[in-house]
């Protein structure tokens, strides 16, 4: 596969603007030196407005900015090292995360002494010793059952991330929703300290130490003219373009509203000098990164936001970098009407009938993934470092991995007619996102189902009828190469590191023709990269698991080899408990939550280890089972 990587290497040269261009006296994010790389930021509010108007006008359609539809993207759970842990804190797992030391939002968190959950708009604190709910706080007034939320916890502070109406996917093109970030004090009786309402939709967040970086995505706050009866599509687009070209800068600048514990409201707007742009952008989307130290709460700097005129729907973070990537969109071309009427003489445009300009019509975008890097190695607002592009589409955050100054990116590129596809692992320099090397030709006619990078080795699963598991040697960034390949039926949708030389895969078994048959968990021996092999497989026919597309649902406890995954089969749901040893996978049993009267068995969403107990969480409550016998020890209902 030929790979196009245009490194739009940019950074936030956030210089001091004139008083007319800013509504804040806060210090701009630190300028980052990238040698000969050109730094790109708006030089003034006029520059910002001119650039955004022009780019957005090129990309507006007869239906506004909706000419494309989104592609919904579908480390180790080892012991926790909590700084505030008490001396008698029991050994416990954390929720599954991609990179050690970088926490990810989830519906449940624990420090070994407490279990904190957020379901249906209510935060609950459970004492791990007594196994009782000790406190709860209702965070919403109008959201009913199923209100979607995640949380991050540091010490006695919890940050609850409410997605409002955007409950299905964390996509960049989500519908407008009541996005809220709610800071809660967990000491004694939980209470809300502040509520942050950013403009736009919640994308994702990462926490390093006690500092959270939150990514939101907004579109221009613009009302397009109402179409008149009989207006052609060309005229509709021209009217929308005219509206874009009249719009003020505030149309694009993201807004933030913060309500403190007393009910006082503070409103602000991201100032022009805190907005950057890559070399290539559409003007139809804005990414904003908010910063919040949970130990300090909301300070006078608010959320210290910086914005980038770009799109994004996948977040990946390390201790020093935050990456936001934007998958290509499904293109929905609008048919151009045939008009045989002779052209009338040109007339002056009127407000009711804007002139049709010669602006280029939006064309189908190439299947490219945009990647933006922010530096988060210092306190305060992050620095915008660079942007780049690679051909193809990401699967999820596990398609990205930063290692020793390079970013590895795994994508699948499908032909325009959809009849052929192939996957590539690209290697980019982390400081500029310029191409260093690549290895392509993976899974001809197939697409990526899972990726995992572990140090200098990569693992990639592609699938259509059989599952090639590729092992990749990434020690030389300029010359990555495939070292081994294993073809088996079925596929792994999530890969997780096991003990040394072992790789765990969770997915579906399939027939030789590619028809899925049920959940399978495989144990691979990858000690010899040239010859990967499957040591053992557990298969549960006609079943599925949310762990296939939600890595937070997977638990692996290296100390004992215990693994727990949600499982649903026909009308029953529960959690499958496995023993994964060096030589094989075996079933220990199933954990099920009690079904409410007249309802189906509740689906188990998460599982954790605390001491000698397995804690499983559903939307109905929390259950504790003995980690050895699986006997039930406690049921803690939410309703």
C-alpha positions as CSV (number, residue, x, y, z in Angstrom):
1,X,0.0,0.0,0.0
2,X,1.3,3.4,-0.9
3,X,1.1,5.6,2.2
4,X,0.6,9.3,2.1
5,X,1.8,11.1,5.3
6,X,1.6,14.8,5.2
7,X,3.2,16.0,8.4
8,X,1.5,19.3,9.1
9,X,3.9,20.0,11.8
10,X,2.5,22.8,13.9
11,X,2.6,23.9,17.5
12,X,1.0,26.6,19.7
13,X,3.1,29.7,19.2
14,X,0.6,31.4,21.4
15,X,1.8,35.0,21.3
16,X,0.3,37.9,23.2
17,X,-2.5,39.5,21.3
18,X,-3.9,43.0,21.4
19,X,-6.5,43.8,24.0
20,X,-9.3,43.8,21.4
21,X,-8.5,40.2,20.5
22,X,-8.7,38.6,24.0
23,X,-11.0,38.4,26.9
24,X,-8.4,36.9,29.2
25,X,-5.1,37.9,30.7
26,X,-4.0,34.3,31.3
27,X,-0.6,33.2,30.2
28,X,-0.8,31.3,26.9
29,X,0.5,27.7,26.8
30,X,4.3,27.5,26.5
31,X,5.8,27.7,23.1
32,X,7.5,24.5,22.1
33,X,10.7,24.5,20.1
34,X,10.7,22.0,17.3
35,X,13.9,23.0,15.5
36,X,13.2,23.9,11.9
37,X,9.5,23.0,12.1
38,X,7.2,25.9,11.3
39,X,4.9,26.9,14.1
40,X,1.3,27.7,13.0
41,X,-1.1,29.7,15.1
42,X,-3.5,32.5,14.4
43,X,-1.7,35.9,14.5
44,X,-4.9,37.8,15.5
45,X,-8.6,37.5,15.9
46,X,-8.9,38.9,12.3
47,X,-6.6,36.2,11.1
48,X,-8.6,33.6,12.9
49,X,-11.9,34.9,11.5
50,X,-10.6,35.1,8.0
51,X,-9.1,31.6,8.1
52,X,-12.1,29.9,9.6
53,X,-14.6,31.7,7.4
54,X,-12.7,30.7,4.3
55,X,-12.2,27.1,5.2
56,X,-15.7,26.6,6.5
57,X,-17.2,28.2,3.4
58,X,-15.4,25.7,1.2
59,X,-16.8,22.8,3.2
60,X,-20.4,23.9,3.8
61,X,-23.1,22.0,1.9
62,X,-26.8,22.6,1.2
63,X,-27.5,20.9,4.5
64,X,-25.0,22.8,6.6
65,X,-21.8,21.1,7.9
66,X,-23.3,17.7,7.8
67,X,-22.1,16.5,4.4
68,X,-20.4,13.5,6.0
69,X,-21.5,10.9,8.5
70,X,-19.4,9.5,11.3
71,X,-17.6,6.2,11.5
72,X,-18.4,5.1,15.1
73,X,-15.2,3.6,16.6
74,X,-16.1,0.7,18.2
75,X,-2.5,-2.1,30.5
76,X,-2.7,-4.5,32.7
77,X,-5.2,-4.7,35.5
78,X,-2.4,-5.2,37.9
79,X,-2.4,-4.1,41.5
80,X,-3.1,-0.4,42.3
81,X,-0.5,1.9,43.6
82,X,-2.7,4.6,45.2
83,X,-0.7,7.4,46.9
84,X,-3.4,7.9,49.5
85,X,-3.9,4.2,50.2
86,X,-4.1,3.3,53.9
87,X,-1.6,0.9,55.4
88,X,-4.3,-1.8,55.6
89,X,-5.6,-1.3,52.1
90,X,-6.3,-4.7,50.5
91,X,-4.6,-5.7,47.3
92,X,-6.8,-4.7,44.5
93,X,-7.0,-4.3,40.7
94,X,-7.7,-1.1,38.8
95,X,-9.9,-0.8,35.8
96,X,-8.2,-1.9,32.6
97,X,-6.2,0.9,30.9
98,X,-4.1,1.2,27.8
99,X,-0.9,2.7,29.3
100,X,0.3,2.2,32.9
101,X,0.0,5.3,35.0
102,X,-2.5,6.9,32.6
103,X,-6.1,6.5,34.0
104,X,-9.1,6.4,31.7
105,X,-12.7,7.3,32.6
106,X,-15.0,4.4,33.5
107,X,-18.2,3.8,35.3
108,X,-16.4,2.4,38.4
109,X,-13.2,3.2,40.3
110,X,-11.7,1.8,43.5
111,X,-8.8,2.6,45.8
112,X,-9.1,-0.7,47.6
113,X,-11.0,0.9,50.5
114,X,-13.9,2.3,48.6
115,X,-15.8,1.4,45.4
116,X,-17.1,4.5,43.6
117,X,-19.7,4.0,40.8
118,X,-21.9,6.3,38.7
119,X,-25.0,4.8,37.1
120,X,-28.3,6.5,36.1
121,X,-27.0,9.9,37.1
122,X,-26.2,8.9,40.7
123,X,-22.8,8.6,42.2
124,X,-22.5,6.0,45.0
125,X,-19.7,5.2,47.5
126,X,-19.4,1.6,48.8
127,X,-17.3,0.7,51.7
128,X,-15.2,-2.3,50.7
129,X,-14.9,-3.7,54.2
130,X,-18.6,-3.6,55.2
131,X,-19.8,-4.0,51.6
132,X,-22.5,-1.3,52.1
133,X,-23.4,1.9,50.3
134,X,-22.2,4.6,52.7
135,X,-23.1,7.7,50.6
136,X,-24.8,8.7,47.3
137,X,-25.5,11.9,45.5
138,X,-27.9,12.5,42.6
139,X,-26.1,14.5,40.0
140,X,-28.9,15.1,37.5
141,X,-32.5,16.2,37.7
142,X,-33.9,15.3,34.3
143,X,-31.8,12.3,33.1
144,X,-33.6,9.1,33.5
145,X,-32.4,5.5,33.7
146,X,-29.5,4.9,31.3
147,X,-28.0,8.4,31.6
148,X,-24.4,7.8,30.5
149,X,-21.5,8.9,32.6
150,X,-17.9,8.0,33.5
151,X,-15.7,9.1,36.3
152,X,-12.1,9.6,37.4
153,X,-11.0,9.6,41.0
154,X,-8.0,11.1,42.8
155,X,-8.0,10.9,46.6
156,X,-11.2,12.4,47.9
157,X,-12.1,14.1,44.6
158,X,-14.2,12.5,41.8
159,X,-14.8,14.0,38.3
160,X,-18.0,12.7,36.7
161,X,-18.2,13.1,32.9
162,X,-21.8,13.3,31.8
163,X,-22.5,12.9,28.1
164,X,-26.1,13.9,28.3
165,X,-28.0,12.8,25.1
166,X,-24.8,11.5,23.5
167,X,-25.0,8.1,25.2
168,X,-24.1,5.7,22.4
169,X,-20.7,6.6,21.0
170,X,-17.8,9.0,21.8
171,X,-17.7,10.2,18.2
172,X,-16.7,13.5,16.8
173,X,-19.9,14.0,15.0
174,X,-22.2,13.3,17.9
175,X,-25.5,15.3,18.1
176,X,-25.6,18.3,20.4
177,X,-25.8,17.2,24.0
178,X,-25.7,18.5,27.6
179,X,-22.1,17.7,28.2
180,X,-21.2,18.3,31.9
181,X,-18.1,17.7,34.0
182,X,-19.1,17.5,37.6
183,X,-16.4,17.8,40.4
184,X,-17.5,16.0,43.6
185,X,-15.9,16.0,47.1
186,X,-16.1,12.5,48.4
187,X,-14.9,13.3,52.0
188,X,-17.6,12.6,54.6
189,X,-20.9,13.3,52.7
190,X,-20.3,13.7,49.0
191,X,-21.2,17.1,47.6
192,X,-20.9,18.8,44.3
193,X,-18.1,21.4,44.2
194,X,-18.6,22.7,40.7
195,X,-20.2,21.9,37.3
196,X,-18.4,22.6,34.1
197,X,-20.5,22.9,30.9
198,X,-18.3,23.1,27.8
199,X,-19.7,23.8,24.4
200,X,-19.8,20.7,22.3
201,X,-19.6,17.0,22.8
202,X,-17.4,15.0,25.2
203,X,-14.8,13.0,23.3
204,X,-12.7,11.4,26.0
205,X,-10.3,12.2,28.9
206,X,-7.0,11.0,30.5
207,X,-5.6,11.5,34.0
208,X,-2.0,11.5,34.9
209,X,-1.4,11.9,38.7
210,X,-4.3,14.1,39.7
211,X,-4.4,16.2,36.5
212,X,-7.2,15.5,34.0
213,X,-7.1,16.5,30.3
214,X,-10.6,16.6,28.9
215,X,-11.2,16.7,25.1
216,X,-14.4,18.2,23.7
217,X,-15.4,18.8,20.1
218,X,-17.6,21.6,18.9
219,X,-19.0,22.9,15.7
220,X,-19.6,26.5,14.7
221,X,-22.5,28.0,16.6
222,X,-24.3,29.1,13.4
223,X,-27.9,29.1,12.4
224,X,-28.3,28.6,8.7
225,X,-31.1,30.3,6.7
226,X,-34.4,28.5,6.4
227,X,-34.8,27.1,2.9
228,X,-37.5,28.5,0.7
229,X,-39.9,26.3,-1.2
230,X,-38.4,25.4,-4.6
231,X,-34.9,26.5,-3.8
232,X,-32.4,24.4,-5.7
233,X,-29.6,22.6,-3.8
234,X,-27.1,25.0,-5.4
235,X,-29.0,28.0,-4.0
236,X,-29.2,26.4,-0.6
237,X,-25.5,25.8,-0.5
238,X,-24.9,29.4,-1.7
239,X,-27.1,30.7,1.1
240,X,-25.3,28.7,3.7
241,X,-21.9,29.9,2.4
242,X,-23.1,33.5,2.6
243,X,-24.1,32.9,6.2
244,X,-20.7,31.4,7.0
245,X,-18.9,34.4,5.4
246,X,-20.9,36.8,7.6
247,X,-20.4,34.9,10.9
248,X,-18.3,36.6,13.6
249,X,-15.4,35.0,15.4
250,X,-17.5,34.1,18.3
251,X,-19.3,31.6,16.1
252,X,-16.2,29.3,16.3
253,X,-14.7,30.2,19.7
254,X,-15.8,27.5,22.2
255,X,-17.6,28.7,25.3
256,X,-17.4,27.4,28.8
257,X,-19.8,27.8,31.7
258,X,-18.8,27.0,35.3
259,X,-21.2,26.9,38.2
260,X,-19.6,26.7,41.7
261,X,-21.1,25.2,44.9
262,X,-23.0,28.4,45.8
263,X,-24.7,28.4,42.4
264,X,-22.7,31.4,41.0
265,X,-22.1,31.1,37.3
266,X,-19.0,32.2,35.4
267,X,-19.0,32.3,31.6
268,X,-16.0,32.5,29.4
269,X,-14.9,32.0,25.8
270,X,-11.6,30.5,24.6
271,X,-9.7,33.6,23.4
272,X,-8.3,33.9,19.9
273,X,-4.6,33.6,20.9
274,X,-5.3,30.2,22.5
275,X,-6.5,28.7,19.2
276,X,-4.2,27.0,16.8
277,X,-4.7,25.2,13.5
278,X,-2.9,22.6,11.5
279,X,-1.8,23.4,7.9
280,X,-4.8,21.6,6.5
281,X,-8.2,22.0,8.2
282,X,-11.9,22.4,7.3
283,X,-13.1,25.2,9.7
284,X,-16.1,23.1,10.6
285,X,-14.9,21.6,13.9
286,X,-12.9,22.7,16.9
287,X,-11.1,20.5,19.5
288,X,-10.7,21.9,22.9
289,X,-8.5,20.4,25.6
290,X,-9.5,21.4,29.2
291,X,-7.1,20.9,32.2
292,X,-8.3,20.3,35.7
293,X,-6.2,19.3,38.7
294,X,-8.6,17.4,41.0
295,X,-6.7,18.3,44.1
296,X,-7.0,22.0,43.4
297,X,-10.5,22.0,41.8
298,X,-11.5,24.8,39.5
299,X,-9.2,27.8,40.0
300,X,-9.3,31.3,38.6
301,X,-7.9,30.0,35.3
302,X,-11.1,27.9,35.0
303,X,-10.3,24.8,32.9
304,X,-7.3,26.6,31.2
305,X,-8.5,25.6,27.7
306,X,-6.7,25.6,24.5
307,X,-8.4,24.9,21.1
308,X,-7.3,23.5,17.8
309,X,-9.3,24.0,14.5
310,X,-9.5,20.3,13.8
311,X,-11.7,17.2,14.3
312,X,-11.2,14.2,16.6
313,X,-12.9,11.2,17.9
314,X,-10.2,8.9,19.3
315,X,-8.0,9.8,22.3
316,X,-4.7,8.1,23.3
317,X,-2.5,9.3,26.1
318,X,0.9,8.6,27.7
319,X,2.5,10.4,30.6
320,X,3.9,13.1,28.3
321,X,1.6,13.2,25.3
322,X,-2.0,13.4,24.5
323,X,-3.0,12.3,21.0
324,X,-6.4,13.1,19.4
325,X,-7.1,11.3,16.1
326,X,-10.0,11.8,13.6
327,X,-11.1,8.9,11.5
328,X,-12.3,9.6,7.9
329,X,-16.0,10.0,7.5
330,X,-18.5,8.1,5.5
331,X,-19.2,10.4,2.6
332,X,-22.8,11.1,1.7
333,X,-22.7,12.9,-1.7
334,X,-25.7,15.0,-2.6
335,X,-27.2,14.5,-6.1
336,X,-26.9,17.6,-8.3
337,X,-30.3,18.4,-9.8
338,X,-30.5,18.7,-13.6
339,X,-31.7,22.2,-14.6
340,X,-32.5,22.7,-18.3
341,X,-33.7,26.3,-17.9
342,X,-31.7,28.8,-19.9
343,X,-29.4,30.8,-17.7
344,X,-30.8,34.2,-16.8
345,X,-28.7,37.4,-16.9
346,X,-26.7,38.0,-13.7
347,X,-28.4,40.1,-11.1
348,X,-27.5,41.6,-7.8
349,X,-28.1,39.1,-5.0
350,X,-30.8,39.8,-2.5
351,X,-31.2,38.5,1.1
352,X,-33.9,36.1,-0.1
353,X,-31.9,34.9,-3.1
354,X,-28.2,34.8,-2.5
355,X,-25.9,34.6,-5.5
356,X,-24.4,31.3,-6.5
357,X,-20.6,31.6,-6.3
358,X,-18.0,29.7,-8.1
359,X,-16.7,28.1,-4.8
360,X,-15.6,24.6,-5.2
361,X,-18.2,22.0,-4.2
362,X,-17.2,19.7,-1.3
363,X,-15.7,16.5,-2.7
364,X,-15.5,13.1,-1.2
365,X,-12.6,13.3,1.4
366,X,-9.7,10.8,1.0
367,X,-9.7,7.9,3.5
368,X,-7.1,9.5,5.8
369,X,-6.7,9.6,9.5
370,X,-5.7,13.0,11.0
371,X,-3.5,12.8,14.2
372,X,-2.8,15.7,16.6
373,X,-0.3,15.7,19.4
374,X,-0.4,17.8,22.6
375,X,2.4,17.9,25.1
376,X,1.3,17.3,28.7
377,X,4.6,16.9,30.5
378,X,4.2,20.2,32.4
379,X,1.5,21.5,34.7
380,X,-1.2,23.8,33.3
381,X,-2.5,23.9,29.7
382,X,-0.9,21.5,27.3
383,X,1.1,22.6,24.3
384,X,0.0,21.9,20.7
385,X,3.0,20.1,19.2
386,X,2.2,18.7,15.7
387,X,-0.4,17.3,13.3
388,X,0.0,14.6,10.7
389,X,-2.0,12.3,8.4
390,X,-1.8,8.7,7.4
391,X,-3.8,6.8,4.8
392,X,-6.6,4.5,6.2
393,X,-8.8,4.2,9.2
394,X,-8.1,3.5,12.8
395,X,-9.9,0.8,14.8
396,X,-9.6,2.4,18.2
397,X,-7.1,3.9,20.6
398,X,-5.1,0.6,20.6
399,X,-4.2,1.4,17.0
400,X,-1.9,4.1,18.4
401,X,1.3,3.6,20.5
402,X,4.1,6.0,21.4
403,X,7.5,4.3,22.1
404,X,11.0,5.8,22.3
405,X,10.2,9.0,20.4
406,X,8.0,7.4,17.7
407,X,4.3,6.9,17.2
408,X,3.1,3.6,15.7
409,X,-0.2,3.8,13.9
410,X,-2.1,0.9,12.5
411,X,-4.8,1.6,9.8
412,X,-6.9,-0.2,7.2
413,X,-7.3,1.3,3.8
414,X,-10.3,0.2,1.7
415,X,-10.6,0.9,-2.0
416,X,-13.1,3.3,-3.3
417,X,-15.3,0.5,-4.6
418,X,-15.1,-1.3,-1.3
419,X,-13.9,-4.5,-3.0
420,X,-10.3,-4.6,-1.7
421,X,-8.6,-3.6,1.5
422,X,-5.2,-3.8,3.2
423,X,-3.7,-2.7,6.5
424,X,-0.4,-0.9,7.3
425,X,1.5,0.0,10.4
426,X,3.0,3.5,10.0
427,X,5.9,4.8,12.2
428,X,6.0,8.6,12.7
429,X,8.4,10.8,14.6
430,X,6.5,11.9,17.7
431,X,7.8,15.5,17.7
432,X,6.8,16.3,14.1
433,X,4.5,13.4,13.1
434,X,6.6,13.0,10.0
435,X,6.9,9.6,8.4
436,X,9.9,7.4,9.5
437,X,8.8,4.1,8.1
438,X,6.0,1.7,7.5
439,X,5.1,-2.0,6.8
440,X,2.1,-2.7,4.7
441,X,0.3,-5.4,2.9
442,X,-1.3,-6.9,6.0
443,X,-4.5,-8.9,5.5
444,X,-5.2,-8.4,1.9
445,X,-9.0,-8.2,1.5
446,X,-9.4,-8.0,5.2
447,X,-9.6,-5.3,7.9
448,X,-8.0,-4.9,11.3
449,X,-10.0,-6.4,14.2
450,X,-7.4,-5.8,17.0
451,X,-4.0,-4.3,17.6
452,X,-1.6,-4.3,20.5
453,X,1.9,-2.8,20.8
454,X,4.1,-4.1,23.6
455,X,7.5,-2.4,23.6
456,X,9.2,-2.9,20.3
457,X,6.8,-5.6,19.2
458,X,3.4,-5.2,17.6
459,X,0.6,-7.6,17.2
460,X,-2.2,-7.1,14.6
461,X,-5.2,-9.3,13.8
462,X,-7.0,-9.0,10.5
463,X,-10.1,-11.0,9.6
464,X,-12.6,-11.9,6.8
465,X,-12.8,-15.6,6.9
466,X,-9.7,-16.6,8.9
467,X,-7.7,-14.8,11.5
468,X,-4.1,-13.9,10.6
469,X,-2.3,-12.9,13.7
470,X,0.8,-10.9,12.6
471,X,3.8,-10.3,14.8
472,X,5.8,-7.1,13.9
473,X,9.4,-6.2,14.7
474,X,9.4,-2.4,15.3
475,X,12.9,-2.0,16.7
476,X,14.1,-0.1,13.7
477,X,11.5,2.7,13.2
478,X,12.7,3.2,9.6
479,X,12.3,-0.4,8.7
480,X,9.5,-2.1,10.6
481,X,8.8,-5.7,9.4
482,X,6.5,-8.7,9.7
483,X,8.3,-11.5,11.5
484,X,5.6,-14.1,11.9
485,X,2.0,-15.0,10.9
486,X,-0.5,-17.4,12.4
487,X,-3.7,-18.3,10.5
488,X,-6.6,-19.7,12.5
489,X,-10.4,-19.6,12.3
490,X,-12.2,-16.8,14.0
491,X,-10.6,-13.6,15.3
492,X,-9.5,-11.7,18.4
493,X,-11.2,-8.3,18.9
494,X,-9.1,-7.4,21.9
495,X,-5.5,-8.4,22.7
496,X,-4.0,-8.2,26.2
497,X,-0.5,-9.0,27.5
498,X,-0.4,-12.1,29.6
499,X,2.6,-13.6,31.4
500,X,6.0,-13.4,29.7
501,X,5.8,-14.7,26.2
502,X,2.0,-14.9,26.3
503,X,-0.8,-12.9,24.6
504,X,-4.5,-13.2,25.4
505,X,-7.1,-12.7,22.7
506,X,-10.9,-12.2,23.2
507,X,-13.2,-12.4,20.2
508,X,-15.3,-14.8,18.2
509,X,-14.8,-18.2,16.8
510,X,-15.9,-18.6,13.2
511,X,-16.4,-21.2,10.5
512,X,-14.0,-21.6,7.7
513,X,-16.3,-19.3,5.6
514,X,-16.2,-16.6,8.3
515,X,-19.6,-17.1,10.0
516,X,-19.2,-16.2,13.7
517,X,-20.1,-19.0,16.1
518,X,-19.6,-17.6,19.6
519,X,-17.2,-16.1,22.1
520,X,-13.6,-17.5,22.2
521,X,-10.7,-16.7,24.4
522,X,-7.3,-17.7,23.1
523,X,-3.9,-18.0,24.7
524,X,-1.0,-17.4,22.3
525,X,2.7,-18.3,22.7
526,X,4.5,-15.3,21.2
527,X,7.9,-16.0,22.8
528,X,9.3,-16.7,19.3
529,X,8.1,-13.7,17.2
530,X,8.8,-15.7,14.0
531,X,6.5,-18.5,15.0
532,X,3.4,-17.4,17.0
533,X,1.1,-20.3,18.0
534,X,-2.1,-20.8,19.9
535,X,-1.6,-22.9,23.0
536,X,-5.2,-23.0,24.2
537,X,-8.7,-21.8,23.4
538,X,-12.0,-21.6,25.4
539,X,-15.1,-21.5,23.3
540,X,-18.7,-20.7,24.3
541,X,-21.0,-21.2,21.4
542,X,-23.8,-18.7,20.4
543,X,-22.5,-16.0,22.9
544,X,-20.9,-12.6,22.9
545,X,-19.0,-10.3,25.2
546,X,-18.8,-6.5,25.5
547,X,-15.0,-7.0,26.1
548,X,-14.7,-7.4,22.3
549,X,-15.3,-3.7,21.8
550,X,-14.9,-2.2,25.3
551,X,-11.5,-3.0,26.9
552,X,-12.6,-1.7,30.3
553,X,-14.9,-4.7,30.5
554,X,-11.9,-7.1,30.6
555,X,-10.2,-8.1,33.8
556,X,-6.9,-10.0,34.1
557,X,-5.3,-10.5,37.5
558,X,-1.6,-11.5,36.8
559,X,-1.0,-12.7,40.3
560,X,-3.3,-15.7,40.1
561,X,-4.1,-15.8,36.3
562,X,-7.8,-15.0,37.1
563,X,-9.7,-13.4,34.2
564,X,-13.3,-12.2,34.2
565,X,-15.3,-11.0,31.1
566,X,-19.0,-10.2,30.6
567,X,-20.9,-12.8,28.7
568,X,-24.4,-12.8,27.2
569,X,-26.0,-15.9,25.7
570,X,-29.6,-16.1,24.5
571,X,-31.6,-14.5,27.4
572,X,-29.0,-15.0,30.1
573,X,-26.2,-12.6,31.1
574,X,-23.3,-12.9,33.5
575,X,-19.6,-12.8,34.0
576,X,-17.4,-15.7,32.8
577,X,-14.6,-16.5,35.2
578,X,-11.5,-18.1,33.7
579,X,-8.1,-19.3,34.8
580,X,-5.3,-18.3,32.3
581,X,-2.1,-20.1,33.0
582,X,1.1,-20.4,31.0
583,X,-0.2,-23.5,29.2
584,X,-3.9,-23.0,28.8
585,X,-7.3,-21.4,29.5
586,X,-9.9,-23.1,31.7
587,X,-13.3,-22.2,32.9
588,X,-13.9,-21.7,36.7
589,X,-17.5,-20.8,36.5
590,X,-20.1,-18.0,35.9
591,X,-21.2,-15.2,38.1
592,X,-24.8,-13.9,37.7
593,X,-26.6,-11.0,39.3
594,X,-30.2,-11.5,40.6
595,X,-32.8,-10.6,38.0
596,X,-35.4,-7.9,39.0
597,X,-38.9,-9.4,39.1
598,X,-40.3,-9.9,35.6
599,X,-37.1,-8.7,33.9
600,X,-34.1,-10.3,32.2
601,X,-30.9,-11.1,34.0
602,X,-28.9,-7.8,34.3
603,X,-25.8,-7.6,32.1
604,X,-22.6,-7.4,34.1
605,X,-20.6,-4.4,32.9
606,X,-17.3,-4.5,35.0
607,X,-15.3,-6.6,37.4
608,X,-12.5,-5.9,39.9
609,X,-10.4,-7.8,42.5
610,X,-10.4,-6.5,46.0
611,X,-8.7,-8.7,48.5
612,X,-10.1,-12.2,48.1
613,X,-13.2,-11.1,46.4
614,X,-14.4,-10.6,42.8
615,X,-16.5,-7.5,42.6
616,X,-18.9,-7.3,39.6
617,X,-20.9,-4.3,38.6
618,X,-24.2,-4.0,36.7
619,X,-26.7,-1.3,36.4
620,X,-28.8,-3.0,39.1
621,X,-26.1,-3.3,41.7
622,X,-22.8,-4.7,42.9
623,X,-22.1,-8.3,43.8
624,X,-19.1,-9.8,45.7
625,X,-18.1,-13.4,45.1
626,X,-15.2,-15.4,46.6
627,X,-12.3,-15.4,44.2
628,X,-11.6,-19.1,44.8
629,X,-15.0,-20.8,45.2
630,X,-17.1,-18.2,43.4
631,X,-19.6,-18.4,46.2
632,X,-21.7,-15.3,46.7
633,X,-20.7,-13.1,49.6
634,X,-22.8,-10.0,49.2
635,X,-25.3,-8.3,47.0
636,X,-25.5,-4.5,47.1
637,X,-28.6,-3.3,45.1
638,X,-28.8,0.2,43.6
639,X,-32.6,0.4,43.6
